[in-house]
Amino acid sequence: MFDYATLKLIWWLLVGVLLIGFAIMDGHDMGVGTLLPFLGKDDTDRRVMINSVAPHWDGNQVWFITAGGAVFAAWPLVYATAFSGLYWALLLVLFALFFRPVGFEYRSKLPNPAWRKGWDWGLFAGSAVPALVFGVAFGNLFQGVPFDLDDSMRSSYSGSFWALLNPFALLCGVVSLSLLTLQGATFLSHRVEGPLQRRTILAARVCGVVLLVSFSLAGMWVARMEGYVLESIPDVRGVLTPLMKEVGRAPGGWFANFNNFPQLWIIPVLAYAGVGVVLACIGSGWTLLSFVASSVACVSVILTAGVALFPFVLPSSTHPDVSLTAWDATSSQLTLTVMLWVALIFTPVVLAYTSWAYRVMAGKITRDYIAANDKQLY
């Protein structure tokens, strides 16, 4: 069907598509959860917010789970190295995510205000912490992760959890958190009305400004950073290991793909344009357009990072030559081919049932609706 090099490139793109799907779909759930304790002025407001995403949040987690599975199947060495070396960070994400299903299910089981307020903050933690950590992870990719590989391809990690929380990584965490919160705010503004909608619009504007500022600062920081440069590698159409190449570092190295292919600069420009449309339109009643524009910003921010990193997937700060790339950390050609057929068959199915579910559940969530269905809703 495709040669080995093309399959490697296709799976780099498909993993990116899954991350984008997660940011757009599960991102707006997490954005609403992040805003929950701040925009909901009373219990009914907060139930309106929760029920705006309640029919879909668990289905949207498919994107996150599938992305992890795709990394395992397409880049097993990346999965093994990252999931062992970054163990504590991944546990933090996992423990935070525990609050989401439990919080959705149990929050409204008791009328006690303290009980419900506690679960509101639990849903906040389950939404904001993963969004922040995902950005921190990308920030550390740009700086390199401290791991090495021996002759038998066993990885050893020499970093610590606290070293991951460095200034640049935290700035990238702000980019990620503001991006997903903006996605949640634009979605919520389309689903609610009245005073809650006005507060949501204000939140979207604040998140948009924070995103523009943090994204710009991160870009300027990357421009002055020593990026990784692939200096030599055997034929990428063959079977390679990470020990078969040479990698250097150079100031501005992460901008090499943009400089070599200037048309790619349209990607970060679209991020600014998407946020600009949100800021210009969300207060004028164009809430659906604002959500689409926010989704464009999600696509553009993730693609900007992906294009800058390519072909690196997991750079090594300890020994740059063993950095894992899309060319030498992949599964076999047969595995990638079988997985591609699975993706071609099931991705349209996922998109079809997701579109159907959102169409069926469309419409405003109001305070009257919550009161009329008090016993059936979250």
Secondary structure, 3 states (H helix, E strand, C coil): CCCHHHHHHHHHHHHHHHHHHHHHHHHHHHHHHHHHHHHCCCHHHHHHHHHHHCCCHHHHHHHHHHHHHHHHHHCHHHHHHHHHHCHHHHHHHHHHHHHHHHHHHHHHHCCCHHHHHHHHHHHHHHHHHHHHHHHHHHHHHHHCECEEECCCCCEEECCCCHHHCCHHHHHHHHHHHHHHHHHHHHHHHHHCCHHHHHHHHHHHHHHHHHHHHHHHHHHHHHHHCEEEEEEECCCCCCCCCCCCCEEEEEECHHHHHHHHCHHHHHHHHHHHHHHHHHHHHHHHCCHHHHHHHHHHHHHHHHHHHHHHHCCEEECECCCHHHCEECCCCCCCHHHHHHHHHHHHHHHHHHHHHHHHHHHHCCCCCCHHHHHHCCCCCC
